[in-house]
């Protein structure tokens, strides 16, 4: 059986080392909360950017369709002699 504590402080930092996995962990909850807030903001920003790109593509397609309809109407007008 291992008599080491679960976490050992890493000298000179606010981090601890998990003695079972060897992982270094940050125990500062304020930093964790700030990290999560920043991560969520980046996700929202990326989703808004993708949404804007999709809207832009749809507008491009709509304009292309309108132009095609105008050309077809002009062609019909020319062939009908009006």
C-alpha positions as CSV (number, residue, x, y, z in Angstrom):
1,X,0.0,0.0,0.0
2,X,1.2,3.5,-0.9
3,X,1.6,5.8,2.0
4,X,2.0,8.9,-0.1
5,X,-0.7,11.6,0.1
6,X,-3.0,11.8,-3.0
7,X,-1.6,15.3,-3.9
8,X,1.9,16.7,-3.4
9,X,2.5,20.5,-3.8
10,X,4.8,21.4,-6.6
11,X,7.4,23.8,-5.1
12,X,7.3,27.4,-6.2
13,X,3.8,27.1,-7.8
14,X,0.1,26.8,-6.8
15,X,-0.1,23.4,-8.6
16,X,-0.1,19.9,-7.1
17,X,0.9,16.6,-8.4
18,X,-1.5,13.6,-8.3
19,X,0.6,10.8,-6.9
20,X,-1.5,8.1,-8.6
21,X,-1.4,9.5,-12.2
22,X,1.6,11.9,-12.1
23,X,-0.6,14.6,-13.5
24,X,0.0,18.2,-12.4
25,X,-3.2,19.9,-11.4
26,X,-4.2,23.5,-10.9
27,X,-6.2,23.9,-7.6
28,X,-7.0,27.6,-8.1
29,X,-10.8,27.6,-8.6
30,X,-10.9,31.2,-9.8
31,X,-8.5,30.4,-12.6
32,X,-10.6,27.3,-13.5
33,X,-13.8,29.5,-13.7
34,X,-12.0,32.1,-15.8
35,X,-10.7,29.4,-18.1
36,X,-14.2,28.0,-18.6
37,X,-15.6,31.5,-19.2
38,X,-13.0,32.2,-21.9
39,X,-13.5,28.7,-23.4
40,X,-17.2,29.2,-23.6
41,X,-16.7,32.7,-25.1
42,X,-14.5,31.2,-27.8
43,X,-17.0,28.5,-28.6
44,X,-19.8,31.1,-28.9
45,X,-17.6,33.3,-31.1
46,X,-16.8,30.4,-33.4
47,X,-20.5,29.4,-33.6
48,X,-21.5,33.0,-34.4
49,X,-18.8,33.2,-37.1
50,X,-20.1,29.9,-38.7
51,X,-23.7,31.2,-38.5
52,X,-22.6,34.5,-40.2
53,X,-20.8,32.5,-42.9
54,X,-23.8,30.3,-43.6
55,X,-26.1,33.4,-43.8
56,X,-23.6,35.0,-46.2
57,X,-23.5,31.9,-48.4
58,X,-27.3,31.9,-48.5
59,X,-27.5,35.5,-49.5
60,X,-25.0,34.8,-52.3
61,X,-27.1,32.0,-53.5
62,X,-30.3,34.1,-53.3
63,X,-28.6,36.9,-55.4
64,X,-27.4,34.4,-57.9
65,X,-31.0,33.0,-58.3
66,X,-32.4,36.5,-58.6
67,X,-29.9,37.4,-61.3
68,X,-30.7,34.2,-63.2
69,X,-34.4,35.0,-63.0
70,X,-33.8,38.5,-64.4
71,X,-31.7,37.1,-67.3
72,X,-34.5,34.6,-68.0
73,X,-37.1,37.4,-68.0
74,X,-35.0,39.6,-70.3
75,X,-34.5,36.7,-72.6
76,X,-38.2,35.9,-72.7
77,X,-38.9,39.6,-73.4
78,X,-36.4,39.6,-76.3
79,X,-37.8,36.4,-77.8
80,X,-41.4,37.7,-77.6
81,X,-40.4,40.9,-79.3
82,X,-41.5,43.2,-76.5
